[in-house]
Amino acid sequence: MLSDSAFLRYQRQIALPEIGEIGQSKLKRSSVLMIGCGGLGSAAGMYLAAAGIGQLVICDDDIVETSNLQRQVIYRANDINTAKVDAMASQMQSINDELKVRKLNKRLTQEQLYLEVMMADVVLDCSDNLSTRHLVNRVCQSQAKPLISGSAIGWQGQFVVFDFAESQTGCYQCLVPDEVLDRPNKCSESGILGPVVGTIGNYQALAALQIIALDKVGFKASELHLFDGMSLKWQTLTIRPDSKCRICGKHEKVS
């Protein structure tokens, strides 16, 4: 049951028939693991905090830099040189003082990530490099945990949800083979527009709320959503499981 104060706080969300008090209670009991506290994590984290997620586990080993402020909107000028997890936790708890935040100010080994994924209901990959995305994909696939992956560079963004409880879902390795890992892939090496990365982060938060609060979700898993910030157009592609994928196994490639 929700308290009177919680009902008042979330009344506009509870008023949605798809959520109601039951869905709001599910959010309160949930734990979300968010890998990366940059632009994607800034947007996703604020909306998840405001929506009433019970616990957010945030992971990043970076500090806030001046150049982050253009797109990582959860941070303030006085956060510069502060650990991102500390600054993000403070801001999220100022949005919702009932939120529990656990901070991981480090890069996780595969073994550590395995334990964190095991304890989470949903995993958000908000990282900015391919090696981390592939590691998160491997661990989530091995534990059949839903993975919400986002990325953005320049004027372009992409978003995909993998439902690893389904045996024919495909995975991030099917979409982006790890043979490309030696290529430059961090946003620090290229330009990026703040609202583009914010748009993708908001989609990640929206997907997480649907997965946790609803019995049915309004989107199809394993569809790649491509956003063009210049034309403001979306394109959707189906990810075909790769029969030769060494992560998810038996499966054919992107259409």
C-alpha positions, 0 to 999 in steps of 0.5 A: 500500500502507498502512504498518503504522501506517496499518493499525493506525490505520484497522483498524476502517474497513478491516474494513468489506468495502466499504472494505478496504485499497483504499478506505483507500488511495483516501482517503489519495490524495484531496483534499477542498475544504471551503468554510466552517469553521463548525458544518458544517465543524467536524463534517465536518472532524474526521471526515474528518481522523480517517478518513484523507483525504490532504489537506483544503483549508479556506476561510474568512475569519472569526475564532473568536468566543465565540458560535461555541463553542456549535456549532462544536465543533472550536474551544476558548476559547483560539482566540477571535480566531484565524483559523478556518482556523488554529485548525481546521487545528491541531485536525485535525492534532492528530487526525491528524498525517499529514493535509495541510491547506492553509488559505485565509484569504479569500473566493475569487473565482470564478476562484480557486474554479475552480482549487481545485475543479479540484484537488479530488476532492470539494467540501463546501459548509459555508458559511452564506450563499446567495450562496456556495452559488450560486457553489460550485454554478456552479463545481462544475457547470461542472467536473462535480465532486461537490458535497455541500451542507449547511445548518442553521437553528433545529431544521432541517437539510438535506443534498443531494449533486449528482453533476454527472457525471450530465447529468440531476442538477439543481443547487442553482439548481434547488432554491433559485433565486438570486432569494432572495439578498436575503433574510436567510439567515445563521445569525447572524441566527437561532437554531440548535441545535448538534447539528442543525448537527453532524448535517448536517456528519456526513452531509456527511463520510459522503457524502464518504467513500462517494464517495471510497472506494467504487465504489458509494455507498449514497445517491441523488444529487439527493435533498434530505434534510430533518432536523427536530431537534424530532421527530427525523424525516427527510424525503426529496424528489427534486429535479427538474432545472429545464428553465429553469435557467440553470446546468444547462440543459435540464431540471423542478422540485422534487417 
